[in-house]
Amino acid sequence: MKYGFIKAAACSPKVTVADPRKNAEEIIAAAKEAAECGAKIIAFPELAVTGSTCGDAFRQQQLIRDAALAMERIRQGTRKLDALIIFGLPMRFEGRLYNAAAVLSRGKIMGFVPKENPQQCGDRNDGRYFVSGEDLYGQVPDGVVTVPFSSEITFACEAMETLKVAVTFGGDEAQLLPKSRKAAATGAFITVCLDAAPEIVGKAETRRKFVSQVTEAGCLGYIYTNASVGESTTDYVYAGRGMIAEDGEILAEGEPFLQKTVISEIDLDRLAAERDRTDFAALEDDGITVWFPLRSAETVLTRTVSPAPFIPEDEAVRNERCRLILQMQAQALAVRMKRAYCDYPVLGISGGLDSTTALLVTAEAVKLLGLPAENVIAVTMPCFGTTDRTYTNACELTKALGATLKEVDIKKAVLQHFEDIGHDPDVHDTAFENAQARERTQVLMDIANMTGGFVVGTGDLSELCLGWATYNGDHMSMYDVNGGVPKTLMRVLVGYVAETCTNEEERRILKDVLDTPISPELLPAKEGEISQKTEDLVGPYRLHDFYIYYCLRYGYSPEKIFRLAKAAFAGEYDDATLLKWLKNFYRRFFASQFKRSCLSDGPKIGSVGVSPRGDLVLPSDACRDIWLAACEELEEQLAK
């Protein structure tokens, strides 16, 4: 439960048709096993107590009585479990028979939820036995107290504000989407869906897509459990598929016929943040809220945490994403060039990832406008730290793309500037580095004035978040095509172009660019090799992009980001290293907001952006102390 995670279990144990006693034993055993794994919400299928294929046996009083006795056995057998347990059973209420879900917590009945549309249950005719529970509000005696019997109950955890659960049923998928939206709009963050649908070829894929749609539409967590092996095979076969999903993503899914419990963790903080971002409209809740207790505990993560959240893991999806991003960048630049009446884009090239990507994008934008490739003016400006490798790659890539190459050696100008301001060129301080960056920007701006063009920026999202840009130097341009792309994704973009381009020379150069250490090359080279490696100074971009994603996309606390990083980078970085660069991230991020407050225009690419015109509205003098204090507290805990 800590850090917003709740472990959920979708159980589909073997069922014996019309034998509530045996089924109760199976439910108790599965619940205990799930609880031992840390599950706090444990769900079982629709009519799990009796089996869903009892047919006219549902009209037998003995079956209904034994189902009630079985519920009591389950209640007693799970009273020591610290979990919310949901299972289906036939239940008589006020003289009518309902297909209902019983919700238990620590041996107490929290409430009963009747199915609203039993007559529409897909492959079975449940309307033959059960009546609708729609718009039903009632109370069921339980000793000296009563518990609610209604389809409009939200089960809310006393110890966790966002842990609010709604219960629904499968069978009528046309009703599931509005039902889940309603549950979400009335405050529920998790929908538990009990189903008893037979296995039909193709249905699992349809359900998977539908659950993704439901959870994304409602910003929901979703626990789905279906009837299992043991149901009658007179006309159908049942596979016991379970599924746990979150905001459009299937976290875990069971294999058919194995009766294995599906367990994963739902991130309630993520759902809450997503609702905040999407201005999720809450409805006035006219239903019933029932509070249940849970003990706060560390949640052991079994779900996969990607170390590269900006990059799709699936190769086909990743390639399509790269193609789209490059198209977005090129189209955006082409529109800006057209509106600015500019036929000659100017950019500085260094042979590094960022300027290489910008050059590729600019070449494509010129092509879209029907202009000749030589209209792209690529300027290389060697100085004290430039190496032969990066210089050669920059020049050769420009020629391979057919762009115009200009070379302006800025050493003499920078040395003259040092003399003018009284700076010792042997002192390699911030002024030594930034003077070069600002001189390069001045050269680009003036060449743009000479050609009637404008300067295309090359800085990426990661650099903007870390403030790794010289104010009024490479920080400034007329249009920044890379400002929405993080460094790790930039590498993937260049790799995609290298693999898909038909020009062998271009492919060779791009692959060498990918192999070149990331560097601003502002300090003198050592024996012809790069002496200043960015990741040695600010930290690995893999870590920073991870921190950027969870800090800006979901607003997670340092503690939670650290917890996720431990799972994502296990075996790659130790805890001390993760904390070191997390602390550095917060320090640089807040200190650099003044640079982001006056950013150049540029296209937003993904869900994370830092444009001051809407993506990141943050005062330049915001205090960073509480985030750094949280990091220091983690360091103290680590030292104990």
SEKOLTOR-644073 format. One record per residue (C-alpha): residue in one letter; x, y, z. Coordinates in steps of 0.2 Angstrom, whole numbers, padded with zeros to 4 digits, always signed. Example, Ala and Ser with C-alpha at 12.3 -4.5 7.8 and 13.67 -1.06 7.14 Angstrom:
% SEKOLTOR-644073
A+0062-0022+0039 S+0068-0005+0036 
END
This chain:
% SEKOLTOR-644073
M+0000+0000+0000 K+0015+0012+0002 Y+0019+0023-0012 G+0001+0022-0019 F+0002+0003-0025 I-0011-0009-0020 K-0008-0028-0024 A-0023-0036-0032 A-0027-0054-0036 A-0039-0061-0049 C-0043-0079-0043 S-0052-0092-0054 P-0051-0109-0044 K-0058-0125-0050 V-0077-0125-0047 T-0088-0140-0044 V-0106-0137-0051 A-0119-0136-0037 D-0108-0140-0023 P-0106-0124-0012 R-0096-0133+0001 K-0082-0139-0010 N-0082-0122-0019 A-0080-0113-0002 E-0065-0123+0002 E-0057-0118-0015 I-0061-0100-0012 I-0054-0100+0005 A-0038-0109+0000 A-0035-0097-0015 A-0039-0082-0004 K-0026-0087+0009 E-0013-0090-0005 A-0016-0073-0013 A-0015-0065+0004 E+0001-0073+0008 C+0008-0065-0008 G+0002-0048-0001 A-0014-0046-0011 K-0026-0033-0003 I-0040-0035-0015 I-0045-0053-0020 A-0058-0056-0032 F-0067-0072-0038 P-0079-0076-0052 E-0097-0073-0054 L-0107-0086-0045 A-0091-0094-0039 V-0100-0102-0024 T-0111-0113-0034 G-0104-0112-0052 S-0113-0102-0065 T-0119-0117-0075 C-0132-0124-0062 G-0146-0121-0074 D-0163-0124-0066 A-0154-0130-0050 F-0154-0111-0046 R-0173-0114-0042 Q-0169-0127-0029 Q-0171-0120-0011 Q-0157-0132-0005 L-0144-0125-0017 I-0148-0107-0012 R-0147-0112+0007 D-0131-0121+0005 A-0124-0106-0005 A-0128-0095+0010 L-0120-0107+0022 A-0104-0108+0011 M-0103-0089+0011 E-0103-0090+0030 R-0089-0103+0029 I-0079-0091+0018 R-0082-0077+0030 Q-0075-0087+0044 G-0061-0095+0034 T-0054-0078+0029 R-0057-0068+0044 K-0039-0066+0048 L-0034-0060+0031 D-0030-0042+0029 A-0039-0040+0012 L-0055-0035+0003 I-0063-0052-0004 I-0076-0052-0017 F-0085-0067-0024 G-0101-0071-0033 L-0116-0081-0027 P-0135-0083-0029 M-0144-0074-0015 R-0162-0072-0010 F-0167-0054-0005 E-0184-0049+0000 G-0192-0064-0009 R-0182-0062-0025 L-0167-0071-0032 Y-0152-0061-0037 N-0135-0065-0045 A-0125-0055-0032 A-0107-0052-0026 A-0103-0053-0008 V-0089-0041-0002 L-0080-0046+0014 S-0066-0039+0025 R-0058-0047+0040 G-0073-0059+0042 K-0086-0045+0041 I-0098-0043+0027 M-0096-0025+0019 G-0110-0027+0007 F-0119-0036-0007 V-0119-0030-0025 P-0133-0037-0036 K-0130-0039-0055 E-0141-0026-0064 N-0144-0035-0081 P-0145-0054-0078 Q-0156-0056-0094 Q-0141-0050-0104 C-0127-0061-0100 G-0120-0066-0117 D-0121-0085-0118 R-0132-0089-0104 N-0150-0085-0100 D-0149-0079-0082 G-0165-0069-0084 R-0173-0086-0082 Y-0168-0087-0064 F-0162-0070-0057 V-0170-0053-0057 S-0162-0036-0060 G-0153-0027-0046 E-0154-0010-0055 D-0159+0005-0044 L-0161-0007-0029 Y-0156+0000-0012 G-0159-0012+0003 Q-0152-0018+0019 V-0148-0036+0024 P-0148-0041+0043 D-0131-0047+0049 G-0133-0051+0067 V-0136-0035+0076 V-0132-0024+0061 T-0137-0022+0043 V-0126-0022+0027 P-0131-0013+0011 F-0138-0023-0004 S-0136-0012-0019 S-0127-0010-0036 E-0122+0008-0031 I-0110+0004-0017 T-0092+0011-0017 F-0080+0002-0005 A-0068+0014+0002 C-0052+0010+0012 E-0050+0020+0028 A-0031+0020+0027 M-0029+0024+0009 E-0038+0039+0001 T-0038+0033-0017 L-0042+0015-0014 K-0060+0015-0018 V-0068+0000-0026 A-0083-0003-0037 V-0090-0020-0041 T-0098-0025-0058 F-0102-0040-0068 G-0097-0046-0085 G-0109-0053-0098 D-0116-0037-0106 E-0100-0028-0112 A-0111-0014-0119 Q-0115-0010-0101 L-0097-0012-0094 L-0090+0004-0102 P-0104+0016-0095 K-0104+0007-0079 S-0085+0009-0077 R-0086+0027-0082 K-0100+0030-0069 A-0090+0021-0056 A-0075+0031-0059 A-0085+0047-0060 T-0092+0044-0043 G-0075+0042-0035 A-0070+0023-0038 F-0052+0020-0044 I-0054+0002-0046 T-0067-0009-0054 V-0069-0027-0050 C-0078-0036-0064 L-0085-0054-0060 D-0088-0064-0075 A-0094-0081-0080 A-0092-0081-0099 P-0087-0097-0109 E-0071-0098-0119 I-0074-0093-0137 V-0061-0092-0150 G-0056-0073-0152 K-0066-0068-0137 A-0050-0066-0126 E-0043-0053-0138 T-0059-0044-0139 R-0060-0043-0120 R-0042-0037-0119 K-0045-0023-0131 F-0061-0018-0122 V-0053-0018-0105 S-0040-0007-0111 Q-0053+0005-0118 V-0063+0004-0102 T-0048+0008-0090 E-0041+0022-0101 A-0058+0030-0103 G-0061+0030-0084 C-0043+0032-0078 L-0046+0015-0069 G-0038+0000-0061 Y-0047-0016-0066 I-0048-0033-0059 Y-0056-0046-0070 T-0060-0064-0065 N-0069-0077-0075 A-0077-0094-0072 S-0065-0108-0072 V-0063-0126-0076 G-0076-0137-0068 E-0091-0127-0075 S-0103-0138-0085 T-0097-0142-0103 T-0114-0147-0109 D-0113-0133-0122 Y-0097-0123-0118 V-0080-0124-0110 Y-0074-0112-0097 A-0055-0106-0096 G-0054-0096-0080 R-0045-0081-0088 G-0040-0068-0075 M-0034-0050-0079 I-0027-0035-0070 A-0026-0018-0080 E-0023+0000-0077 D-0026+0015-0087 G-0026+0006-0104 E-0012-0006-0100 I-0014-0024-0096 L-0003-0027-0081 A-0005-0046-0080 E-0016-0059-0088 G-0018-0078-0084 E-0016-0092-0096 P-0032-0102-0100 F-0037-0118-0091 L-0022-0117-0078 Q-0033-0110-0063 K-0018-0099-0058 T-0021-0083-0048 V-0016-0068-0057 I-0007-0055-0046 S-0001-0038-0050 E+0000-0020-0042 I-0011-0006-0047 D-0004+0011-0045 L-0017+0022-0038 D-0006+0038-0038 R-0004+0036-0057 L-0023+0035-0059 A-0026+0050-0048 A-0013+0060-0057 E-0020+0055-0074 R-0037+0061-0068 D-0030+0078-0063 R-0021+0080-0080 T-0037+0076-0090 D-0048+0086-0079 F-0058+0071-0075 A-0076+0077-0071 A-0083+0069-0055 L-0102+0066-0053 E-0112+0069-0037 D-0111+0053-0029 D-0129+0047-0024 G-0124+0029-0020 I-0117+0021-0004 T-0100+0022+0003 V-0094+0008+0014 W-0078+0010+0023 F-0066-0005+0026 P-0050-0007+0035 L-0032-0012+0029 R-0016-0011+0037 S-0003-0001+0028 A+0012-0011+0022 E+0026-0011+0010 T+0020-0018-0007 V+0032-0029-0016 L+0032-0025-0034 T+0029-0039-0047 R+0024-0028-0061 T+0037-0023-0074 V+0044-0006-0072 S+0053-0001-0088 P+0069+0008-0086 A+0065+0018-0102 P+0047+0024-0100 F+0049+0036-0115 I+0053+0021-0127 P+0040+0007-0132 E+0047-0010-0129 D+0038-0018-0144 E+0049-0016-0159 A+0035-0013-0171 V+0027+0000-0160 R+0044+0008-0157 N+0048+0010-0175 E+0031+0017-0179 R+0033+0029-0164 C+0050+0035-0172 R+0042+0037-0189 L+0028+0048-0182 I+0040+0058-0171 L+0051+0062-0185 Q+0036+0067-0196 M+0029+0078-0182 Q+0046+0087-0180 A+0048+0090-0199 Q+0030+0095-0202 A+0031+0107-0187 L+0047+0115-0194 A+0040+0116-0212 V+0025+0125-0206 R+0035+0137-0196 M+0047+0140-0211 K+0032+0144-0222 R+0024+0156-0210 A+0040+0165-0207 Y+0044+0166-0226 C+0060+0157-0223 D+0068+0146-0236 Y+0085+0144-0228 P+0085+0136-0211 V+0102+0138-0202 L+0108+0126-0188 G+0124+0122-0179 I+0131+0105-0181 S+0143+0096-0169 G+0143+0078-0174 G+0133+0074-0158 L+0115+0066-0156 D+0105+0082-0154 S+0112+0092-0169 T+0112+0076-0180 T+0093+0073-0176 A+0090+0092-0180 L+0099+0091-0196 L+0089+0075-0201 V+0073+0084-0197 T+0078+0100-0206 A+0082+0091-0221 E+0065+0082-0221 A+0056+0099-0218 V+0065+0107-0233 K+0060+0092-0244 L+0041+0094-0238 L+0042+0112-0244 G+0048+0107-0261 L+0065+0117-0258 P+0082+0110-0263 A+0092+0101-0250 E+0106+0114-0251 N+0095+0127-0244 V+0099+0119-0227 I+0114+0129-0220 A+0123+0118-0208 V+0137+0127-0199 T+0152+0118-0190 M+0161+0130-0178 P+0176+0121-0171 C+0184+0127-0155 F+0195+0121-0141 G+0186+0105-0137 T+0181+0099-0155 T+0188+0082-0160 D+0192+0075-0177 R+0179+0062-0175 T+0164+0073-0171 Y+0170+0086-0184 T+0171+0073-0198 N+0154+0066-0194 A+0146+0083-0194 C+0154+0088-0211 E+0151+0071-0219 L+0133+0069-0214 T+0129+0087-0221 K+0137+0082-0237 A+0128+0065-0238 L+0111+0074-0235 G+0115+0087-0249 A+0115+0102-0237 T+0126+0117-0238 L+0141+0116-0226 K+0149+0131-0219 E+0164+0131-0207 V+0167+0145-0195 D+0182+0143-0183 I+0178+0152-0168 K+0194+0150-0158 K+0201+0167-0163 A+0185+0176-0159 V+0183+0168-0142 L+0201+0172-0137 Q+0198+0190-0142 H+0183+0190-0131 F+0193+0183-0117 E+0205+0197-0119 D+0191+0210-0120 I+0184+0204-0104 G+0200+0200-0095 H+0198+0182-0094 D+0213+0170-0093 P+0210+0157-0106 D+0220+0144-0096 V+0206+0145-0083 H+0193+0132-0088 D+0178+0139-0079 T+0160+0142-0083 A+0164+0158-0092 F+0177+0148-0103 E+0164+0136-0108 N+0149+0148-0110 A+0158+0160-0120 Q+0160+0147-0134 A+0142+0142-0134 R+0137+0161-0135 E+0149+0164-0149 R+0142+0150-0159 T+0124+0156-0156 Q+0129+0173-0162 V+0137+0166-0178 L+0121+0156-0182 M+0110+0171-0179 D+0120+0182-0190 I+0122+0169-0204 A+0103+0168-0203 N+0101+0187-0205 M+0113+0186-0220 T+0103+0173-0229 G+0085+0178-0224 G+0083+0162-0214 F+0081+0157-0195 V+0091+0147-0183 V+0084+0129-0179 G+0088+0124-0161 T+0095+0107-0157 G+0093+0106-0138 D+0083+0091-0131 L+0070+0089-0117 S+0083+0081-0105 E+0095+0095-0107 L+0081+0108-0104 C+0075+0099-0088 L+0093+0098-0081 G+0097+0116-0087 W+0112+0109-0097 A+0111+0123-0109 T+0120+0140-0110 Y+0108+0154-0106 N+0106+0164-0122 G+0118+0152-0130 D+0113+0135-0137 H+0097+0138-0126 M+0091+0150-0139 S+0085+0149-0157 M+0070+0154-0168 Y+0062+0136-0167 D+0068+0121-0157 V+0063+0105-0165 N+0071+0094-0152 G+0063+0102-0136 G+0050+0089-0134 V+0062+0074-0136 P+0071+0066-0121 K+0089+0061-0124 T+0086+0042-0123 L+0073+0043-0136 M+0084+0054-0147 R+0096+0040-0148 V+0082+0028-0153 L+0077+0040-0167 V+0094+0041-0174 G+0096+0022-0173 Y+0079+0021-0183 V+0085+0032-0197 A+0101+0023-0197 E+0092+0006-0200 T+0079+0012-0212 C+0089+0024-0223 T+0095+0018-0240 N+0111+0029-0241 E+0125+0018-0235 E+0137+0032-0231 E+0123+0041-0221 R+0120+0024-0211 R+0139+0023-0207 I+0140+0040-0201 L+0124+0039-0190 K+0130+0023-0182 D+0147+0031-0177 V+0137+0046-0170 L+0128+0033-0159 D+0144+0026-0153 T+0151+0044-0149 P+0151+0049-0130 I+0139+0063-0127 S+0149+0079-0124 P+0147+0098-0126 E+0165+0098-0131 L+0169+0115-0123 L+0185+0109-0114 P+0201+0106-0123 A+0202+0088-0130 K+0215+0076-0123 E+0226+0068-0136 G+0212+0071-0149 E+0199+0062-0138 I+0184+0070-0130 S+0189+0075-0112 Q+0172+0081-0106 K+0158+0068-0105 T+0141+0075-0100 E+0135+0059-0091 D+0150+0060-0079 L+0145+0077-0074 V+0126+0077-0073 G+0123+0059-0072 P+0117+0045-0084 Y+0103+0051-0095 R+0094+0034-0093 L+0092+0039-0075 H+0087+0057-0078 D+0074+0053-0091 F+0067+0040-0079 Y+0066+0054-0066 I+0059+0067-0078 Y+0045+0055-0084 Y+0039+0051-0066 C+0042+0068-0059 L+0033+0078-0073 R+0021+0065-0080 Y+0013+0060-0063 G+0020+0071-0050 Y+0027+0057-0040 S+0037+0060-0024 P+0056+0057-0023 E+0052+0042-0012 K+0041+0034-0025 I+0052+0038-0039 F+0067+0030-0030 R+0056+0015-0026 L+0052+0013-0045 A+0070+0016-0050 K+0076+0002-0038 A+0064-0010-0048 A+0068-0003-0065 F+0087-0003-0063 A+0090-0018-0051 G+0107-0025-0055 E+0113-0010-0065 Y+0114+0004-0052 D+0115+0002-0033 D+0104+0012-0021 A+0117+0025-0017 T+0120+0029-0036 L+0101+0031-0039 L+0099+0043-0024 K+0115+0053-0029 W+0108+0057-0047 L+0090+0059-0041 K+0096+0072-0029 N+0106+0080-0043 F+0091+0080-0054 Y+0080+0089-0042 R+0094+0102-0038 R+0097+0106-0056 F+0078+0105-0061 F+0072+0118-0050 A+0088+0129-0052 S+0086+0130-0070 Q+0067+0135-0072 F+0073+0152-0077 K+0080+0145-0093 R+0064+0136-0097 S+0053+0152-0093 C+0059+0160-0110 L+0061+0145-0121 S+0060+0146-0140 D+0044+0139-0149 G+0045+0120-0153 P+0033+0106-0155 K+0027+0095-0141 I+0030+0077-0145 G+0024+0066-0130 S+0015+0067-0114 V+0029+0077-0105 G+0034+0094-0110 V+0042+0109-0102 S+0036+0124-0113 P+0031+0139-0101 R+0016+0141-0113 G+0006+0127-0104 D+0016+0112-0101 L+0026+0117-0086 V+0019+0133-0077 L+0032+0135-0063 P+0039+0150-0055 S+0058+0153-0058 D+0061+0155-0040 A+0052+0140-0034 C+0060+0133-0018 R+0067+0115-0020 D+0071+0112-0002 I+0057+0099+0002 W+0062+0088-0013 L+0080+0088-0008 A+0075+0085+0010 A+0065+0070+0005 C+0081+0064-0004 E+0092+0067+0011 E+0079+0057+0022 L+0081+0042+0010 E+0100+0044+0011 E+0099+0043+0030 Q+0088+0028+0029 L+0100+0020+0017 A+0115+0023+0029 K+0106+0014+0043 
END
